[in-house]
């Protein structure tokens, strides 16, 4: 069979060396397998593996919307699908050589118990200092029933005795992150520290966003990327001691059996594929 003739169409309206304009709308996402799901230092998967994923749609104006989900176990579950599904929307803008990001996260638990979902606005400012990338952020969840102190202790929750049914609470989280690419290597070192302040009891479904009212969480780690895969390893810890959390048990424990901490130190390993 004779070879078909090939033809080339030239866009005469644009010079050949002119760069293509960036797309107005971009779609990005990721999928992760992690050895644990730690939210602000506390395990939401009962110190077991978690499968997570998300997708973000961004407009070149700075507006964006996203969806992120993870499986849950133990302390983090509310029945139903035993899944956390976050709806995220916000706006990014350049500020003083850095980037200001403001938005809102709506935490959802599909098919779970009543009064579990809650909203949390946030703002974070990112910039560079030499070779380091630094981020400072604040998230404030206003008064909502999901964050209220319905149970004073874990024993009240087991007995099903509400201390203050219908109570509302708020929560403040302040954090800072740092990342530093190590010259001559494919490794980026990372550090995080955060402080939570909220109600010191249990919400309507025997959990709490700030379990002991006030506590610190932190992590140190590193990651490396090959093509679209990133392997990360980090040391994660909080200052929540067994003594501090005793009044929350059995809810605040591994297996919710009253033994084993879910806020102690751990080495977390995660493999993420970006697309």
Rosetta silent file (secondary structure, phi, psi, omega in degrees, C-alpha in Angstrom):
SEQUENCE: XXXXXXXXXXXXXXXXXXXXXXXXXXXXXXXXXXXXXXXXXXXXXXXXXXXXXXXXXXXXXXXXXXXXXXXXXXXXXXXXXXXXXXXXXXXXXXXXXXXXXXXXXXXXXXXXXXXXXXXXXXXXXXXXXXXXXXXXXXXXXXXXXXXXXXXXXXXXXXXXXXXXXXXXXXXXXXXXXXXXXXXXXXXXXXXXXXXXXXXXXXXXXXXXXXXXXXXXXXXXXXXXXXXXXXXXXXXXXXXXXXXXXXXXXXXXXXXXXXXXXXXXXXXXXXXXXXX
SCORE:     score description
SCORE:     0.000 S_00000001
   1 L     0.000  136.415 -179.505    0.000    0.000    0.000 S_00000001
   2 L   -70.023  142.708  179.101    1.346    3.396   -0.871 S_00000001
   3 L   -67.924  138.555  179.319    2.294    5.620    2.049 S_00000001
   4 L   -75.891  140.779  178.406   -0.161    8.397    2.688 S_00000001
   5 L   -71.248  136.690  179.199    1.142   11.905    2.191 S_00000001
   6 L   -96.244  142.509  178.538    1.518   13.874    5.421 S_00000001
   7 L  -125.321  150.197  179.609    0.457   17.485    5.630 S_00000001
   8 L  -120.743  129.100  178.851    1.272   20.181    8.155 S_00000001
   9 L   -98.809  123.956 -178.475   -1.106   22.956    9.064 S_00000001
  10 L  -105.551  130.393  175.833    0.603   26.213   10.016 S_00000001
  11 L   -84.330   99.443 -174.969   -1.118   28.834   12.136 S_00000001
  12 L   -73.447  -12.366 -178.519   -0.060   31.918   10.235 S_00000001
  13 L   -78.019  -15.093 -177.492   -1.704   34.175   12.816 S_00000001
  14 L  -131.669  129.213  177.366    0.946   33.294   15.422 S_00000001
  15 L   -56.373  148.922 -175.955    4.738   33.156   14.959 S_00000001
  16 L   -61.684  -30.019 -176.406    6.179   29.653   15.354 S_00000001
  17 L   -94.155    6.765  179.513    8.304   30.654   18.342 S_00000001
  18 L   -78.695  129.272 -178.367    5.505   32.373   20.288 S_00000001
  19 L   -66.787  148.422  177.541    4.693   30.469   23.516 S_00000001
  20 L   -72.895  136.865 -179.990    1.242   28.991   23.933 S_00000001
  21 L   -65.284  141.608  178.781   -0.932   30.894   26.383 S_00000001
  22 L   -64.225  150.806 -178.742   -1.559   29.057   29.677 S_00000001
  23 L   -65.458  148.560  178.526   -5.005   27.484   29.981 S_00000001
  24 L   -70.184  -37.989 -179.565   -7.736   29.525   31.644 S_00000001
  25 E  -123.388  132.258  176.876   -8.894   26.514   33.674 S_00000001
  26 E  -121.678  147.551  177.540   -6.654   23.734   34.999 S_00000001
  27 E  -122.984  127.129  179.132   -7.582   20.442   36.595 S_00000001
  28 E  -136.454  160.406 -179.685   -5.180   18.625   38.900 S_00000001
  29 E  -163.850  177.871  179.837   -5.445   15.784   41.356 S_00000001
  30 E  -157.950  158.549  174.000   -3.665   13.166   43.396 S_00000001
  31 E  -134.715  136.333 -172.794   -4.099    9.737   44.971 S_00000001
  32 E  -132.490  141.314  166.749   -2.280    8.672   48.144 S_00000001
  33 E  -115.133  122.726 -176.504   -1.646    5.523   50.139 S_00000001
  34 E  -126.493  151.493  179.894   -0.522    6.384   53.685 S_00000001
  35 L   -73.701  -14.641  178.513    0.452    4.325   56.712 S_00000001
  36 L  -164.920  153.757  172.972   -1.873    6.453   58.868 S_00000001
  37 L  -108.000  104.663  178.599   -4.224    9.405   58.462 S_00000001
  38 E  -103.817  119.759  175.704   -3.134   12.048   60.932 S_00000001
  39 E  -109.023  110.299 -176.986   -5.289   15.171   61.139 S_00000001
  40 L    53.383   41.897  174.239   -3.511   17.794   63.215 S_00000001
  41 L    88.143  -13.299 -176.374   -1.488   15.038   64.819 S_00000001
  42 E  -103.981  132.881 -178.598   -4.412   12.781   65.792 S_00000001
  43 E   -69.832  130.187  175.387   -5.085    9.517   63.942 S_00000001
  44 L  -104.883    0.520 -179.182   -8.388    9.417   62.078 S_00000001
  45 E  -122.772   23.694  177.437   -7.807    5.867   60.790 S_00000001
  46 L    57.763   34.808  178.785   -7.152    4.147   64.140 S_00000001
  47 L    63.264   28.010  174.986   -3.423    4.054   63.328 S_00000001
  48 L  -112.952  175.658 -178.159   -4.108    1.927   60.236 S_00000001
  49 L   -65.389  154.322  178.247   -3.491    2.600   56.549 S_00000001
  50 E  -134.296  144.371  173.947   -5.513    5.169   54.663 S_00000001
  51 E  -113.162  126.556 -172.593   -6.353    5.627   50.995 S_00000001
  52 E  -134.118  157.308  178.139   -6.902    9.237   50.002 S_00000001
  53 E  -165.209  157.366  179.860   -7.526   11.260   46.880 S_00000001
  54 E  -159.258  163.665  177.321   -8.534   14.643   45.643 S_00000001
  55 E  -143.011  142.199 -178.987   -9.121   16.827   42.622 S_00000001
  56 E  -130.832  134.645  173.833   -8.897   20.608   42.197 S_00000001
  57 E  -111.014  123.201 -176.414  -10.252   22.881   39.467 S_00000001
  58 E  -123.299  140.216  176.251   -8.510   26.260   39.286 S_00000001
  59 E  -103.148  148.693 -176.733   -9.250   29.376   37.216 S_00000001
  60 L   -67.755   -7.693  174.483   -6.488   31.736   36.170 S_00000001
  61 L   -74.492  -17.109 -176.543   -8.267   34.505   38.088 S_00000001
  62 L   113.146  -14.433  178.095   -7.213   32.772   41.320 S_00000001
  63 E   -73.533  144.922  176.899  -10.522   31.085   42.106 S_00000001
  64 E  -151.776  158.397  176.323  -10.449   27.342   42.794 S_00000001
  65 E  -144.226  143.959 -177.057  -12.665   24.518   44.034 S_00000001
  66 E  -148.375  169.978  179.815  -11.713   21.051   45.142 S_00000001
  67 E  -139.325  131.830 -179.577  -12.801   17.749   46.604 S_00000001
  68 E  -139.349  141.310 -178.781  -10.730   15.530   48.921 S_00000001
  69 E  -142.916  157.669  177.520  -11.557   12.251   50.643 S_00000001
  70 E  -152.997  150.673  171.064  -10.139    9.598   52.956 S_00000001
  71 E   -75.054  157.482 -177.833  -11.289    6.428   54.673 S_00000001
  72 L  -130.026  161.208  174.452  -11.736    6.582   58.458 S_00000001
  73 E  -159.305  153.641  176.684  -11.617    4.166   61.385 S_00000001
  74 H    64.817 -126.666 -178.273  -11.959    4.286   65.158 S_00000001
  75 H   -52.395  -35.577 -173.447  -12.071    7.828   66.572 S_00000001
  76 H   -80.501   -4.919 -172.268  -12.620    9.340   63.134 S_00000001
  77 L   -92.746  150.993  175.664  -15.762    7.401   62.189 S_00000001
  78 L  -130.757   22.654 -176.111  -19.379    8.477   62.368 S_00000001
  79 L    81.692 -165.147  179.768  -20.969    5.414   60.759 S_00000001
  80 L    63.969 -130.316 -177.377  -22.304    5.427   57.227 S_00000001
  81 L   -79.097   -3.664 -174.706  -19.513    5.196   54.664 S_00000001
  82 L    47.641   53.913 -174.893  -16.845    5.728   57.365 S_00000001
  83 E  -142.918  142.470  170.697  -15.377    8.329   55.059 S_00000001
  84 E  -101.214  132.365  178.565  -14.373   11.974   55.250 S_00000001
  85 E  -131.045  115.138 -176.658  -15.227   14.065   52.220 S_00000001
  86 E  -103.469  128.636  171.717  -14.037   17.668   52.156 S_00000001
  87 E  -100.130  127.594 -172.475  -15.467   20.317   49.849 S_00000001
  88 E  -128.514  135.332  175.618  -12.976   23.163   49.398 S_00000001
  89 E  -144.551  143.003 -178.605  -13.303   26.530   47.727 S_00000001
  90 E  -169.689 -169.877 -177.107  -11.088   29.586   47.772 S_00000001
  91 E  -144.311  130.493  177.064   -9.154   32.344   46.091 S_00000001
  92 E  -110.312  140.425  179.727   -5.392   32.834   45.658 S_00000001
  93 E  -146.929  146.689  176.689   -3.801   36.202   45.011 S_00000001
  94 E   -72.501  135.617  179.288   -0.246   37.559   44.899 S_00000001
  95 E  -143.093  118.704  172.722    0.657   39.674   47.939 S_00000001
  96 L    50.030   45.578  178.385    4.015   41.312   48.677 S_00000001
  97 L    81.476   -1.606  177.757    6.022   38.794   46.705 S_00000001
  98 E  -122.792 -158.654 -179.763    4.124   35.848   48.143 S_00000001
  99 E  -132.108  127.359  174.535    0.694   34.251   47.794 S_00000001
 100 E  -101.039  129.475 -177.748   -2.365   34.798   49.971 S_00000001
 101 E  -123.909  117.646  178.188   -4.880   31.954   49.929 S_00000001
 102 E  -123.275  141.914 -178.413   -8.309   32.398   51.548 S_00000001
 103 E  -173.654 -164.564 -178.409  -11.118   29.882   51.456 S_00000001
 104 E  -144.364  137.619  173.953  -13.446   27.511   53.266 S_00000001
 105 E  -111.075  128.985  175.047  -13.432   23.770   53.934 S_00000001
 106 E  -107.868  110.798 -178.579  -16.716   21.935   54.474 S_00000001
 107 E   -86.093  121.203 -177.562  -16.032   18.665   56.302 S_00000001
 108 E  -122.849  151.720  178.886  -18.592   16.016   55.404 S_00000001
 109 L  -133.031   86.214 -171.001  -19.116   12.398   56.543 S_00000001
 110 L   -54.210  129.179  177.293  -21.417   10.751   53.972 S_00000001
 111 L    72.738    3.709 -176.541  -24.144    8.593   55.465 S_00000001
 112 L   -80.955 -171.156 -178.383  -22.820    9.218   58.973 S_00000001
 113 L   -66.612  167.269  179.617  -24.541   10.315   62.145 S_00000001
 114 L   -70.503  156.454  173.106  -26.364   13.635   62.489 S_00000001
 115 L    59.318   39.223  176.893  -24.590   16.894   63.348 S_00000001
 116 L  -103.412  -31.922 -175.376  -21.162   15.788   62.167 S_00000001
 117 L   -72.332  145.253  176.700  -20.556   18.159   59.244 S_00000001
 118 E  -152.663  159.273 -177.807  -18.961   21.530   59.914 S_00000001
 119 E  -109.656  144.067 -179.255  -17.481   24.506   58.070 S_00000001
 120 E  -142.346  103.376  173.003  -14.035   26.019   58.640 S_00000001
 121 E   -68.243  154.046 -179.855  -12.800   29.189   56.869 S_00000001
 122 E  -147.629  161.151  173.130   -9.031   29.528   56.489 S_00000001
 123 E  -147.112  138.898  177.613   -6.320   31.913   55.325 S_00000001
 124 E  -145.991  145.245 -178.434   -2.665   31.202   54.622 S_00000001
 125 E  -120.567  124.569 -178.716    0.258   33.239   53.369 S_00000001
 126 E  -118.151  147.034  177.490    3.148   31.602   51.501 S_00000001
 127 E  -165.000 -176.801 -179.080    6.466   33.023   50.398 S_00000001
 128 E  -118.847  149.275  173.916   10.164   32.300   50.067 S_00000001
 129 E  -135.021   95.928 -172.651   13.144   33.114   52.251 S_00000001
 130 L    65.817 -129.145  179.752   16.269   32.247   50.324 S_00000001
 131 L   -83.744   -1.739 -175.600   15.964   28.587   49.265 S_00000001
 132 E   -97.145  146.840  171.742   13.138   27.892   51.744 S_00000001
 133 E  -106.931  126.270 -175.674    9.387   28.079   51.183 S_00000001
 134 E  -120.747  142.947  178.540    7.456   29.217   54.257 S_00000001
 135 E  -136.337  134.068  173.258    3.719   29.172   54.970 S_00000001
 136 E  -122.100  136.003 -176.102    1.743   30.598   57.893 S_00000001
 137 E  -143.334  160.522  175.279   -1.938   29.821   58.249 S_00000001
 138 E  -141.685  138.459  176.009   -4.998   30.171   60.427 S_00000001
 139 E  -131.083  128.052 -179.300   -8.293   28.257   60.337 S_00000001
 140 E  -127.589  117.318  175.935  -11.264   29.262   62.443 S_00000001
 141 E   -96.042  113.732 -179.072  -14.427   27.188   62.672 S_00000001
 142 E   -67.438  172.717 -174.328  -17.233   29.362   64.121 S_00000001
 143 E   -57.339  124.683 -179.359  -19.708   28.070   66.695 S_00000001
 144 E  -148.892  154.527 -178.787  -21.479   24.932   65.443 S_00000001
 145 H   -64.237  -34.382 -179.635  -23.175   21.948   67.054 S_00000001
 146 H   -60.966  -21.225 -177.814  -20.639   19.506   65.597 S_00000001
 147 H  -106.823    5.786 -177.901  -17.979   21.254   67.696 S_00000001
 148 L   -76.882  162.596  178.581  -20.035   21.628   70.879 S_00000001
 149 L   -95.090   82.631 -179.647  -19.309   19.946   74.224 S_00000001
 150 L   -80.108  -32.122  177.075  -22.249   17.563   74.400 S_00000001
 151 E  -118.416  133.009  177.594  -20.385   15.058   76.607 S_00000001
 152 L   -77.043  -35.262 -177.690  -18.083   16.111   79.424 S_00000001
 153 L  -137.055  168.044  175.848  -16.287   12.750   79.558 S_00000001
 154 H   -66.332  -32.405  178.493  -15.885    9.518   77.624 S_00000001
 155 H   -64.233  -38.953  176.489  -17.845    7.706   80.325 S_00000001
 156 H   -61.464  -40.100 -179.539  -20.821    9.996   79.662 S_00000001
 157 H   -65.202  -41.987  178.651  -20.593    9.134   75.974 S_00000001
 158 H   -62.795  -39.096 -179.597  -20.569    5.383   76.669 S_00000001
 159 H   -77.625  -10.951 -178.693  -23.599    5.784   78.912 S_00000001
 160 L    71.879   26.196 -178.261  -25.327    7.892   76.274 S_00000001
 161 L  -103.813  109.652  177.909  -25.857   10.704   78.768 S_00000001
 162 L   -72.114  131.722  174.097  -25.581   14.166   77.208 S_00000001
 163 L   -77.923  -41.625 -178.868  -24.028   16.750   79.497 S_00000001
 164 L  -148.145   76.035 -179.099  -25.252   19.655   77.373 S_00000001
 165 L   -60.393  136.823  179.942  -27.301   18.548   74.345 S_00000001
 166 L    87.548   -1.602 -178.951  -27.412   21.141   71.597 S_00000001
 167 L   -63.479  147.571  177.063  -24.267   22.917   72.795 S_00000001
 168 L  -117.002  150.553  177.708  -22.189   24.760   70.197 S_00000001
 169 E  -143.755  163.743  176.457  -18.464   25.318   70.112 S_00000001
 170 E  -120.677  176.864 -178.838  -15.813   26.924   67.944 S_00000001
 171 E  -154.018  137.958  179.004  -12.228   26.026   67.112 S_00000001
 172 E  -121.756  130.319  176.941   -9.051   27.906   66.209 S_00000001
 173 E  -129.070  125.845  178.353   -6.049   26.319   64.514 S_00000001
 174 E  -120.515  134.283 -177.264   -2.819   28.234   63.794 S_00000001
 175 E  -146.104  165.027  174.310    0.062   26.613   61.946 S_00000001
 176 E  -141.205  139.669  179.518    3.340   27.132   60.135 S_00000001
 177 E  -126.364  149.968  174.800    5.043   25.019   57.466 S_00000001
 178 E  -139.872  143.407  178.040    8.519   25.101   55.974 S_00000001
 179 E  -137.429  138.436 -177.885   10.077   23.304   52.995 S_00000001
 180 E  -140.038  115.114  176.296   13.708   23.291   51.870 S_00000001
 181 E   -73.181  128.433 -178.872   15.021   21.566   48.736 S_00000001
 182 L   -84.509  114.978 -174.764   18.380   19.965   49.525 S_00000001
 183 L   -55.162  134.542  177.748   20.842   21.091   46.864 S_00000001
 184 L    80.920    4.120  179.369   22.204   18.336   44.641 S_00000001
 185 L  -133.734  163.221  175.619   19.576   15.813   45.719 S_00000001
 186 L   -88.885   19.140 -172.408   15.952   15.039   44.781 S_00000001
 187 E  -103.347  137.550  172.926   14.988   15.441   48.455 S_00000001
 188 E  -118.318  123.408  177.359   12.912   18.196   50.043 S_00000001
 189 E   -85.960  142.601 -177.130   12.969   18.547   53.837 S_00000001
 190 E  -135.566  149.209  177.497    9.734   19.626   55.501 S_00000001
 191 E  -141.656  149.580 -179.206    8.634   20.834   58.943 S_00000001
 192 E  -146.547  143.277  170.539    5.258   21.678   60.470 S_00000001
 193 E  -143.792  139.867 -178.966    3.974   23.016   63.787 S_00000001
 194 E  -145.741  156.038  177.516    0.383   23.776   64.736 S_00000001
 195 E  -132.444  129.456  179.568   -1.704   24.750   67.751 S_00000001
 196 E  -108.046  142.234  174.030   -5.376   23.875   68.309 S_00000001
 197 E  -141.817  121.721 -179.145   -7.767   25.597   70.697 S_00000001
 198 L  -161.844 -155.447 -178.848  -11.376   24.521   71.165 S_00000001
 199 L   -78.512  145.703 -175.530  -13.748   22.807   73.577 S_00000001
 200 L  -102.859   58.383  177.205  -12.303   20.260   76.016 S_00000001
 201 L  -155.746 -149.197 -178.976  -14.905   17.540   75.824 S_00000001
 202 E  -122.410  140.007  179.508  -16.700   15.430   73.249 S_00000001
 203 L   -74.306 -172.038 -175.220  -19.086   16.554   70.537 S_00000001
 204 L   -61.296  -19.562  179.424  -22.509   15.082   69.740 S_00000001
 205 L  -118.789   31.065  172.854  -20.910   11.970   68.245 S_00000001
 206 L    62.406   33.623  171.479  -18.207   11.474   70.909 S_00000001
 207 L  -133.049  177.767  179.359  -15.365   13.129   69.006 S_00000001
 208 L  -157.442  146.560  178.293  -13.764   16.582   69.080 S_00000001
 209 L   -74.559  -34.710  173.381  -11.739   18.781   66.757 S_00000001
 210 L  -122.120   86.735 -168.600   -9.459   19.807   69.657 S_00000001
 211 L   -49.810  -45.669 -177.114   -9.698   16.732   71.917 S_00000001
 212 L  -103.224   17.019  179.557   -8.117   18.190   75.072 S_00000001
 213 L    91.163  -57.510  177.020   -9.119   21.779   74.457 S_00000001
 214 E  -140.103  134.463  175.465   -5.624   23.032   73.653 S_00000001
 215 E  -163.554  163.282  177.053   -2.650   21.151   72.260 S_00000001
 216 E  -107.145  147.055  168.652    0.342   21.339   69.912 S_00000001
 217 E  -132.185  153.049 -179.519    1.134   19.082   66.964 S_00000001
 218 E  -155.565  162.632  176.528    4.300   18.967   64.870 S_00000001
 219 E  -154.179  151.925  174.683    6.104   16.939   62.244 S_00000001
 220 E  -134.235  134.229 -178.390    9.526   16.656   60.613 S_00000001
 221 E  -168.068 -170.679  179.628   10.114   14.786   57.381 S_00000001
 222 E  -153.950  155.909  175.684   11.333   14.639   53.832 S_00000001
 223 E  -141.981  161.796  177.866   10.060   13.585   50.441 S_00000001
 224 E  -138.784  145.084 -175.037   11.414   12.778   47.029 S_00000001
 225 E  -121.155  135.466  173.963    9.686   12.894   43.644 S_00000001
 226 E  -130.948  115.595 -174.356   10.175   10.754   40.551 S_00000001
 227 L    55.268 -118.572 -178.691    8.033   11.717   37.583 S_00000001
 228 L  -101.585   12.206 -178.704    4.519   12.004   39.045 S_00000001
 229 E  -106.958  136.417  176.800    5.233    9.932   42.173 S_00000001
 230 E  -126.543  125.120  176.203    6.227   11.379   45.534 S_00000001
 231 E  -106.089  123.347 -178.673    7.429    9.254   48.444 S_00000001
 232 E  -124.171  147.143  175.592    7.315   10.974   51.809 S_00000001
 233 E  -138.035  135.065 -177.297    8.349    9.966   55.308 S_00000001
 234 E  -149.416  154.624  174.037    7.768   12.019   58.445 S_00000001
 235 E  -100.907  122.811 -175.563    7.816   11.893   62.217 S_00000001
 236 E  -119.886  138.668 -178.940    4.499   13.115   63.654 S_00000001
 237 E  -155.622  166.339  173.567    3.715   13.885   67.291 S_00000001
 238 E  -137.379  171.780  174.936    1.549   15.932   69.681 S_00000001
 239 L  -100.039   18.971  175.791    1.843   17.043   73.302 S_00000001
 240 L   -80.005  110.281  179.606   -1.377   15.172   74.237 S_00000001
 241 L   -88.361  165.546  176.320   -0.310   12.769   76.980 S_00000001
 242 H   -58.892  -37.180  179.985   -2.205    9.702   78.162 S_00000001
 243 H   -66.073  -41.536  179.540   -2.982   11.603   81.351 S_00000001
 244 H   -62.401  -35.827 -173.553   -4.384   14.588   79.418 S_00000001
 245 H   -95.887    0.436 -174.091   -6.652   12.344   77.350 S_00000001
 246 H   -57.608  -38.874 -175.656   -7.754    9.933   80.103 S_00000001
 247 H   -72.267  -11.862  179.346  -11.131   11.623   80.650 S_00000001
 248 H   -89.637  -10.492 -175.868  -11.960   11.190   76.931 S_00000001
 249 L   -78.366  151.087   11.396  -11.606    7.427   76.977 S_00000001
 250 L   -84.044   -7.343 -176.268  -12.687    5.007   75.688 S_00000001
 251 L   -55.079  -48.376 -173.683  -13.545    7.196   72.680 S_00000001
 252 L   -90.278   71.084  179.753  -10.068    8.688   72.380 S_00000001
 253 L  -161.959  160.044  178.445   -8.064    5.453   72.090 S_00000001
 254 H   -65.462  127.323 -177.652   -6.964    2.867   69.552 S_00000001
 255 H    74.106    0.748 -177.095   -9.878    0.573   68.828 S_00000001
 256 H    50.347   38.346  178.690  -11.944    2.774   71.166 S_00000001
 257 L  -108.899    7.520  177.619  -11.343    0.182   73.882 S_00000001
 258 L    90.838   -3.007 -179.535   -9.720    2.564   76.355 S_00000001
 259 L  -125.586  149.346  177.109   -6.137    1.467   75.682 S_00000001
 260 L    81.865  130.062 -177.812   -3.483    2.769   73.325 S_00000001
 261 L   -87.975  149.854  174.527   -3.034    6.366   72.232 S_00000001
 262 L  -113.745   10.457 -179.756   -4.006    7.760   68.841 S_00000001
 263 L  -124.697    9.064  179.548   -2.121   11.026   69.372 S_00000001
 264 L   -82.463  178.442 -176.682    1.336    9.710   70.189 S_00000001
 265 L   -66.823  148.700  177.267    4.424    9.822   68.005 S_00000001
 266 E  -155.618  157.244  170.829    4.560    7.832   64.800 S_00000001
 267 E  -101.587  118.898 -175.603    6.565    7.517   61.608 S_00000001
 268 E  -105.823  130.326  178.353    4.221    8.130   58.700 S_00000001
 269 E  -119.312  133.930 -177.814    5.002    6.915   55.185 S_00000001
 270 E  -140.782  139.754  175.399    2.984    8.037   52.171 S_00000001
 271 E  -119.235  122.366 -175.817    3.151    7.440   48.428 S_00000001
 272 E  -121.128  134.551  173.866    1.337    9.991   46.257 S_00000001
 273 E  -110.285  123.818 -179.603    0.633    9.944   42.541 S_00000001
 274 E   -99.115  147.430  177.512   -0.164   13.319   40.984 S_00000001
 275 L  -144.604    0.000    0.000   -2.157   13.752   37.785 S_00000001
